[in-house]
């Protein structure tokens, strides 16, 4: 099916112009074909953005029309010379002024909502000038149009995110369960910025483990995973490091194992001194030789520098107990560590192709 034909079918689907049988068949096609499902999401987000932008332009035009109708400078002069004119001005213009004020308030609230600047937890929020917000919206729209022109994938705004790392070279990825909890759809993004659709094939809420499988046909085999999974427990005071995505670019941090138990003596976790932030959940924790010894999953908000990582043998158990209907064959974990004799800088460079941003929608 050519792009023009597919676009026409997607528009009919989103506009509700399909018959019941056609709609059922197309929805089945979306389930079976990740690329078509992605194109539907792209088009839905794109048309929504255009509609939103059009509504804001219409709102601005209405404000300008009302502003032109009211001679603000004349009113100001009359009020300054004869204060009693305030009463007359209100009697003659109160309906227009009320409408203008209402629309202005609505415009400010809409701008705050669209630009994610309304924060109920913040005691102070800076309001940018309308021109700044409008310029940002136009730039965002232009970026979307350019991406669509180049046929790049356009993803909706992610509502949550974390980190994941490869278990095997063919698209099995481990992350923390709380990262994907309640997700409608999941994508993983590699170090080159390319996103691939994935699905959750196993989850363990108690131990906070989720195993993802990339189902995107554009995904290319990663090659041999360079690290191994440590089955035995690590030592107290052992040097460790992590590599993850608390922001759009990867972040490296190191520290030590500060306790062989987690919160309240929980033997499932290590307590570590490695700094972690939102988005680090699901990142690998490695020892100095490049063995995976755990997975970042939590921090204690009441205590500075107290963070926790799930011990690796719980993750290994989850991998070995994957449901048989979720994978074609039981995954074989790498037994040859390619990071052991490398410097820390070289280890991190090798890691970058095997650690992903996990985006949840």
N, C-alpha and C positions, 0 to 999 in steps of 0.2 A: 504494500500500500504506500503510495507516494505521500510526501509530507502534506501536500494540499488536501488530499483526500482524508488523511488522518485528522487534520485540523477541522475539516468540515464535520466529520463524525463526532469529534470531541465537542464541538459547539452544539450540535444537535442533542448530544447527551446531556450537557450542562444546562441547556435551555429547556429541557423536558420535551423535545420534539420527537423522541423515539417512541415506537409502540412498545408495549409491555415485553413482547418477545425480543425485540431488538435490544432493549435496555438490559434484559436478563443476559443475553448473549454477550453484550459488550462488557458487562460487569464481570462475567466469567473470564473474558479475555484479559481484563485488568489484573485479575488474580493470577493468571497463568503467565502473563508477560509483564515483567517488572519495568521494562522500558516504556511501554504504553501507559502503565499506571503512573509513572513519573511524568510523562508528557501531560496527562490529565491534571496532575497537581500543578505543574508549571503553568498551564493555561488558566486554571482556576485562580491561581494567585495573581497572574498577570492581569486578567480582566478585572479582578477585584481591586488591584492597585489603580488601574485606569479609572474605574468607577469612583474610587475614593478621591482621586486627584480631580476628576470632573466636578464632584460635589463641592470640593474646597474652592475651586475656581468660581463656581456659581455663587457660593456664599460670599466670596470677596466682591463679585460684581454687584450683588444686592447691597452690600455695605456701601460701596462706592456710589451707587445710585441714590441711596438715602442721604448720604453725606452731601452730594451735589444739590439735592433738593432743599436742604436746610442751609441757609446762609449763616454759617457759624460766625464769621467776622462781623457781620452786621449786628447779630444778636449780642455779641460781646461788647460792641461799642455802645449799643443802646443800654445795656445793663450797667455799664460803667458810668454813663452820664446820668441815667435816671433809674435808680435801683427798683422803683415800683414797677418798672417794665418786666421784672422777673415774673410777677404774677400774670401779666398779659402774655408774656412769652410762653409760660406753662399752659395757659388756657388755649392758646392757638396752636401750639406745637407739641403738646404733651403726648399725643398718640404716636407721632413720628419719633420723638425722642425715646419713648418707651420701647418701640420696636428696635431702634438702633442700639439701645443699651442691651436689650435681650439678645440680639444677634451677635453683638460684640462679645458678650459673656460666653455664648455658645461657641463662638470661634476660638476663644482662648482655651476653653475646655477641650474642644476637638483637637486643637494643636497639641495640647499637653498629652492627650491620649495617643495620638498618632506617633508622636516623637518619643513616647515612653518617658516623659518627664514628670508625670504625675506620680509621686511617691508618698504614700500615706505615712511611711516611717521616717520621712525626712522633715526636719524642722525648718529648713530653708531651701527653697527651690528658685533658681535664677530663671527668669522668663526672658527668652531671646526675642529680639525684634521680629515682627512678622516677616520681614524680608529675608532674614536668616533662615527661618523655618521653611519658608517657601522655596528658597534656594536649595536647601537640603532635600526637600521632597522632589524637586525637579531633577537634581543630580541622581537621586536614587532611581527615579523613573528612567532616566537616560541609561543608567547602568543595566537595568532590567531589559530595556529594549536592545541594547548592544549585545547582552548575553544571549537573548533569544535569537538575534540575527546570526550569531556564531554557533547556534545550536548547543550551547552549554546547558547543563542542568541547572534549573532555578528551583531552589528548595524554599519552602515556607519558613517563617521565622521559628527557630527551634525554641521550645518552651523549657527544655532542660538539656543538660549536656554533661559529659564525663569523659573518661579515658578508657580505652580498651587496648589489649595487646594480643598478638597472634599466638594461637596455640599450635596451629599447623600452617603449612604454606598455602593451602587451598581455601582459606577463608573462614576458618573457625577462630573466633575471637572471644576472649574472656573479659568480663567487666563486672562491676558491682551491681547487685540486683536493684538497689535503691535508685540507680541511675535510670533504669528502663521501666521501673514500676509504674503502671498506668499508661504506658505508651500506646498510641494508636499506630505509629509506624516508627521505624528506627533506621538511621543511616549512619555509616561510618565514613570518615574523611581522612585520607592519607596525608602524608607530609607535602605532597604536591598540590594539595587543595582539591583533589578529585573526590567526589562523594559517591558511595555505592549503597544501594538498598540492602538491608539485612533483616533477618527475622530471629526472634528468640526461640531457640530449640530446647533449652533447658534452663530452669531457674530453681534456686534454693534460697528461699526467703530467710530461713533461720540463719544460715551462714553467709548470707548476702552475696551470693554468686549467681551470675547469669552467663550463659554461653550463647553467643550469636553465631549465625551462619550467613555469610554474604551470599545473596541470591541474584545479584546483578550480573548480567551476561557480559558487561564491560570489564569486570574484575579479572585481573591477570595474576596467575600463580606467583607467589612472592619469592619462591626459592627457599632453600633450606633455612629453617628458623635457627638463628645463631646462638641461642641460649638453651640451657637445660633447666628442668624443674627439680629443685632440691627436695628430697623425700624426708631427710632427717631434720631435726630441729637445729636452728642456728645457735650461736653462743652469745651470751650476754656481753655487751660492749663491742660486738662485731661491727665493723665499718659497713655501711649499706648506702645505697643511693637509689633514686627514682627518677623517672623521665615521663612527663605527662603533659596534659593540656588544660591547666587552669585558665589559660587565655588562648587566643587563636594561634600563637606561635608556641613551640614546645619549650618546656621549662625543666631544667635539671636542678636537683637538690640532693644533698647528701647529709649523713648524720650517723647515728649509732643505734643499735638495739639497746634500749635502756631498761627493758624488763621482758622476761620470757612469758609474761601473762598480760592480758589486757585489763580493761576496766573491771574493778571488783574481783580481780584474780581470775578472769575468764581465760582459760587455757587455749581458746581458739585463736587468740590474737597475740601479736607482739606489740609492745609499746615501743615507739621509736621517737627519736629527736628530729627526724626529717621534717622540715616545714611543708605543710600541705594547705591547699586552698580549695574553694569550690571549683569543681572541674577536674580535680586530681583524683577523685574517686574512680577506682578501677585501674589505676596506673600500676605497673609492675614495680615491685621492690626487689632489688638485686644486691647480692653480696659483691665483694671486691673482685671476684673471679668471673662475674657475669652470670651466676646462677640465680634463677627466680626463687626467692625464699618467701615471697608473700605478695599480697595485693592490697594497695591502699584502699581504706574504706571509711575511716571516720577520724574525727578529732574531738577532744574534750574542750568544749567552749568555755568552761569555767576555769580551766587551768592552762596557762600559757605554755606552749611548746609540747603539750601532751597529745600525741597522735597514735593511731593504731593501724595495723595491717594484718589481714587474715593470713594465717600460716599456709604455706604452699601445699602441704600434703592434703588439706581439705579441698583445695582446688583440683589437685590431681585426682582425688576420689570422685569429684563431680564429673571430670572429663571421662574417666574410665567407666562411669555409670550412666553415660548418655543413653537416652532411649533409643532402641534399635531402629525405630521407624523414623528417627530424625536425621540419621546419617546413613550413607550407603555402606560404609564399613567403619569399624571401630578405629578411632584416630590413634596414630602411633606417635608418641612424643619423642622429640629429638633427644638423642643420647650423647651427641658430640658437641661440646661447648666450644664455639669459635671465638668467644670473647676472653677466654681465660688468660691468654698471654699478651693481651693488648693493653695499651695505656688507657686511662679513663676517657680521654678525648676520642680515641679510636673506638672504644666501646660504645660511646654515645652516638657516634656517626653511624655505626652499624645498626643501632637500635631504631633509627628514625623511620625506616621503611616497615617496621613491624609494630609500631605503636600508633594508635588512631584516636581521633576525636570521635566520641559517640554522641550523635545528635538525636534527640527524642522529640517527636511531634504528636 
